[in-house]
């Protein structure tokens, strides 16, 4: 009887060690480019089941659905890891706005210096 008990304990310890190793492997955070995300989504949909594709790429179901929703909403742009890119018109307008603010600030400084010279303050 003792041998059976010892074997059970050994199997339980081995199973626990395997679970700990699997958990350590899952904690690694990976960062994907938008193209990689798109390719992974296409590959998962080519598999027989979604679950099989997720296991192949070691992804969670929630992440898959998040990427899929982002793809439906904003094509590839929403799959980026960062903020969306600004359009050229917006960047041009922001640059013009900065220049105009500098002009206004310079004029305000000139006016304040003139007022000081004329003792109007």
C-alpha positions in Angstrom: 0.0 0.0 0.0 2.8 2.4 0.8 4.2 2.2 -2.7 0.8 3.2 -4.3 0.6 6.2 -2.0 4.1 7.2 -2.9 3.4 7.0 -6.6 0.3 9.1 -6.2 2.3 11.8 -4.3 5.0 11.7 -7.0 2.4 12.1 -9.8 0.8 15.0 -8.0 4.1 16.7 -7.5 5.0 16.2 -11.2 1.6 17.6 -12.3 2.1 20.6 -10.0 5.6 21.2 -11.4 4.2 21.0 -15.0 1.4 23.5 -14.1 3.9 25.9 -12.6 6.1 25.7 -15.7 3.1 26.3 -17.9 2.1 29.4 -15.8 5.6 30.8 -16.1 5.6 30.4 -19.9 2.2 32.2 -20.1 3.5 35.3 -18.2 5.8 36.4 -21.0 4.3 39.4 -22.6 4.6 39.6 -26.4 4.2 42.7 -28.5 2.8 42.2 -32.0 3.0 44.6 -35.0 -0.3 45.4 -36.8 0.8 43.2 -39.7 1.5 40.3 -37.4 -1.9 40.7 -35.7 -3.6 40.7 -39.1 -1.7 37.6 -40.2 -2.5 35.8 -36.9 -6.2 36.6 -37.3 -6.2 35.3 -40.9 -4.4 32.1 -39.8 -6.8 31.5 -36.9 -9.8 31.8 -39.2 -8.1 29.2 -41.6 -7.9 26.6 -38.7 -10.7 24.1 -38.2 -11.8 25.7 -34.9 -10.9 29.0 -33.3 -9.8 27.2 -30.2 -7.3 25.2 -32.2 -5.9 28.4 -33.8 -5.6 30.1 -30.4 -3.7 27.2 -29.0 -1.4 27.3 -32.0 -0.5 30.9 -31.5 -0.8 30.8 -27.7 -3.4 33.6 -27.5 -6.4 34.1 -25.2 -9.9 34.1 -26.5 -10.5 37.6 -25.2 -7.4 39.0 -27.1 -8.6 37.3 -30.3 -12.1 38.9 -30.0 -10.5 42.3 -29.2 -8.3 42.2 -32.3 -11.2 41.0 -34.4 -13.5 43.8 -33.2 -10.7 46.4 -33.8 -10.2 45.0 -37.3 -13.9 45.3 -38.1 -14.1 48.9 -36.7 -11.0 50.5 -38.2 -9.4 48.1 -40.7 -5.6 47.8 -39.9 -5.2 51.2 -38.3 -6.8 50.1 -35.1 -4.5 47.1 -34.7 -1.6 49.4 -34.0 -0.2 49.4 -30.5 0.0 53.1 -30.2 -2.1 56.2 -30.9 -3.5 56.6 -34.4 -1.4 58.6 -36.8 -2.3 62.2 -37.4 -3.2 63.2 -40.9 -1.0 65.6 -42.8 -3.7 68.3 -42.8 -3.9 68.1 -39.0 -0.1 68.3 -38.6 0.1 71.3 -40.9 -2.7 73.1 -39.0 -1.0 72.4 -35.7 2.3 73.8 -37.0 0.5 76.9 -38.3 -1.2 77.3 -34.9 2.1 77.1 -33.1 3.6 79.8 -35.4 0.6 82.1 -34.9 0.8 81.7 -31.1 4.5 82.7 -31.3 3.6 85.8 -33.4 0.9 86.8 -30.9 3.3 86.3 -28.0 6.0 88.4 -29.6 3.5 91.2 -30.3 2.3 91.1 -26.7 5.9 91.4 -25.5 6.6 94.4 -27.9 3.4 96.1 -26.7 4.3 95.7 -23.0 7.9 97.1 -23.7 6.4 100.1 -25.5 4.0 100.7 -22.6 6.9 100.6 -20.1 8.9 103.1 -22.3 5.9 105.4 -22.4 5.2 105.0 -18.7 1.6 103.8 -19.4 1.7 101.0 -16.9 
